[in-house]
Amino acid sequence: MKCAIPIFKVYFPECQALFAFDNALNHSAFSPDALIAKHINLNPGEKQPKMRKTYFDKGIPQDMIFSLDYHIPELCEQPKGLK
């Protein structure tokens, strides 16, 4: 954008430009562990990505994956659900 306007003014000094940019691809460019609500299942485990840790107000951590010492062995290192 910093280059486009000066170049346009040199080549078309008597004209006014309207620049439109399509950033639709940027909205789907997330890291594999991004916290995206539509990718989280209601129940734990199942087919969903393993998302990174997040933080509540005042820096309280919230893990999105069950820890290795979780009391239900089948869920250890599995993604948590919304419930």
Secondary structure, DSSP 8 states (H G I E B T S, - for coil): -TTHHHHHHHH-TT---------GGGGG---TT---GGG--SSSSSS------EE-GGG-EE-SB--TT-SSGGGTT-B----
